[in-house]
Amino acid sequence: QVQLVESGGGLVQAGGSLRLSCAASGRTSRYSMGWFRQAPGKKREFVAASKWNNGVPDYADSVKGRFTISRDDARSTVYLQMNSLKPEDTAVYYCAATPRLSYLYTDDYRFWGQGTQVTVSS
């Protein structure tokens, strides 16, 4: 079992930055780690993922060039650096972990955090 706790959300103006953290209770080295987000009235969507073998990360087109996912398996922590934030980035951001090879979809993930709110004002 892996328990995940997100932190770092908040209110920021458009163009600003935030760094989200996801602390895991267990070892993360054998898990692919992902970030998802869910805006009010919308489905939860993929944002970014880091493979368990530290391969090239994957990003949603909407965040490429602005967001960066990184991981520190020694600290069992995953980060999401978010720059050049836009009002459309406003959502609850969730961290998730999966031992599966597939990692781009919500159904791929077994473990989820409770989420952290990110609000970007215009």
C-alpha positions in Angstrom: 0.0 0.0 0.0 1.1 3.5 -0.8 -0.4 6.6 0.9 0.0 9.9 -0.9 -0.3 13.4 0.5 -0.2 16.5 -1.7 0.8 20.0 -0.6 1.8 23.3 -2.2 -1.5 24.4 -3.7 -2.8 27.9 -3.3 -3.9 31.1 -5.0 -1.6 32.7 -7.5 -2.0 35.3 -10.2 -1.8 34.4 -13.9 1.8 34.2 -15.0 2.9 33.0 -11.5 4.4 29.8 -10.3 3.7 27.1 -7.8 5.4 23.9 -6.8 3.3 21.0 -5.7 4.8 18.1 -3.6 3.5 14.6 -3.1 4.9 12.7 -0.2 4.5 8.9 -0.3 4.3 6.6 2.7 6.0 3.8 0.9 8.9 3.5 -1.5 8.2 5.1 -4.9 11.1 3.7 -6.8 9.0 0.9 -8.3 6.0 3.0 -9.1 5.2 5.3 -12.0 4.0 8.6 -10.5 1.4 10.9 -12.1 -0.3 14.2 -11.6 -3.9 14.7 -12.6 -6.3 17.6 -12.1 -10.0 18.1 -12.0 -11.8 21.4 -12.6 -15.4 21.9 -11.4 -17.8 20.1 -13.7 -15.0 18.4 -15.6 -13.5 14.9 -15.7 -10.2 14.3 -14.0 -7.5 14.7 -16.6 -3.9 13.7 -17.0 -1.2 16.4 -16.4 2.2 14.7 -16.2 3.8 11.4 -15.3 7.2 10.1 -14.4 8.0 6.4 -15.2 9.2 4.1 -12.5 12.5 3.7 -14.3 13.0 7.5 -14.5 12.5 7.5 -18.2 11.5 10.6 -20.1 8.4 12.1 -18.5 5.1 12.6 -20.3 3.0 15.7 -20.3 -0.4 16.8 -21.4 -0.2 19.1 -24.4 -1.8 21.9 -22.4 1.1 22.0 -19.9 4.1 21.2 -22.1 6.8 23.8 -21.7 5.2 25.2 -18.5 5.1 22.3 -16.0 7.9 20.0 -14.9 7.5 16.7 -13.0 10.4 15.4 -11.0 10.9 12.8 -8.4 13.2 12.1 -5.5 12.8 8.4 -4.7 15.2 8.6 -1.8 12.7 11.0 -0.2 9.7 9.2 -1.7 8.5 12.5 -3.0 7.3 13.7 -6.4 7.1 17.3 -7.5 5.2 19.3 -10.0 6.7 22.7 -10.8 4.1 24.9 -12.5 5.2 28.0 -14.3 3.4 30.6 -16.4 0.1 29.6 -14.8 -3.1 30.4 -16.5 -6.7 30.7 -15.2 -7.5 27.5 -17.0 -5.0 25.7 -14.8 -7.4 26.2 -11.9 -8.3 22.8 -10.5 -7.8 20.3 -7.7 -4.5 18.6 -8.4 -4.0 14.9 -7.5 -1.0 12.8 -7.1 -1.2 9.1 -8.0 1.0 6.0 -8.1 0.8 2.9 -10.2 2.9 -0.3 -10.5 1.6 -0.8 -14.0 3.4 -0.2 -17.3 0.5 2.0 -18.5 0.3 5.3 -16.7 -1.5 7.9 -18.8 -5.0 7.3 -17.7 -6.9 7.5 -14.4 -7.8 3.8 -14.6 -4.1 2.9 -14.6 -3.6 4.2 -11.1 -4.3 2.3 -7.9 -3.2 4.8 -5.3 -4.4 8.4 -5.0 -3.9 11.4 -2.8 -6.7 13.6 -1.5 -5.8 16.5 -3.8 -4.6 20.1 -3.4 -6.5 23.1 -4.7 -4.7 25.4 -7.2 -6.5 28.6 -8.1 -5.1 31.0 -10.8 -6.6 34.5 -10.9 -6.7 36.6 -14.0 
